[in-house]
């Protein structure tokens, strides 16, 4: 059996041409079962077994078929010997290239780059003409720092070795003549190291790429979250804005989760107490102010009235100029107490106005209780919430009657009957009226809890006598009614309703 070298008969004058010709088509040697690289001849007994036979146990050919080992030496005999040993051990897995000088090695390296092959290992002689081995390894390192560099030297040139270590990351140096097994083991170890580093580098690159993708995704996600957060904040602001136009309680009555779900014609019937409030003589009052001051005044007034309604589980259905219409769905007491608190708040507001020489204001409040139809009205392009029913008309009518009787708070008989404990409030019967020509007659009542203390006490003192006088009047006992009203007037000359009834009884007596 004979070892084959594809360049054993190559001469130095045509060495470079043959090397380039066979670089990309290396000879292959079919391995025996023990993975030795050898070829059978006519007489196997002519070739003795090699004491340093070596098996390459590297990565798979598919992974390393682009890897190259480059041998550099200016002595052709040594170069061929080195090449032959490496081919026997490694050619099945790696391409073995050779060069006789540093310049030629750089040319081979450039060709490998063009052929998209990777120089895994270079083993170079140290002392060579024109370019020393340590300089060559430095040049290779500058271009391909991952390539493993081994120096093969017959002289222990400490300076060259030190230079290669510092500037070329020298892996190891071997002395000439080399020990075959040591050479192969060193190269195998070096290549394994190269492959592991390459795999680690590939994995690091993959991780870096994954990290970049993750960072991009995180950045995109962060931007998306920020956008969604901004949109959510915008939606919250929009919802809050919508709630100021359409109360959330109104949506709850219609069993709608959002204003988006509301459609024209949605409606529901609900028993409620309706409160209507309005500023007395606002038209004449507003004529004394500029438009800007008018808006400031109305907003200041309404913002003070709102808490008294919300704190009693009511909601404001709408503002009508200086007027307020509020709804209460739980107990009639809430509407009545809300009206009382509005009047008490107004007292404090007037005290503030007096300090800056502003005219005090007065309001009238009417409350009725009954079934109300809540829903939406309008057209396709414009809808609004609405409360429709006799209750709304009655509450508005009671508010207007406060001007006639010069009182602050009137409630209907239906509201009074729905109070769980009417004795907790200071209430007296005022008159029997009709809201409109088709509605039945009903009693209306004054709630005077918010009156000044002296007036309130005098109304309490005369309450029984006053209500008997009102009953006599409606029973057409005008003389008896006048007598009783006169008694109330003597005790409480500031009672505007008593004065009104005295005028009415006098007229009825004259008519006879």
BELDA-V377705 format. One record per helix or strand of 3 or more residues. SS is the DSSP state (@ for helix, = for strand). FROM is the first residue (numbers start at 1). LEN is the number of residues. If there is no record, write none. Layout:
((SS,FROM,LEN) (SS,FROM,LEN))
This chain:
((@,12,11) (@,44,3) (@,61,4) (=,67,6) (@,76,15) (=,95,5) (@,102,13) (=,118,8) (@,133,11) (=,148,6) (@,158,11) (=,172,4) (@,180,66) (@,248,6) (@,259,3) (=,267,13) (@,282,5) (@,291,20) (=,314,7) (=,323,6) (@,332,24) (=,363,16) (=,383,6) (@,390,16) (=,409,4) (@,413,5) (@,422,3) (=,427,7) (=,442,6) (@,453,9) (@,463,12) (@,478,14) (@,496,16))
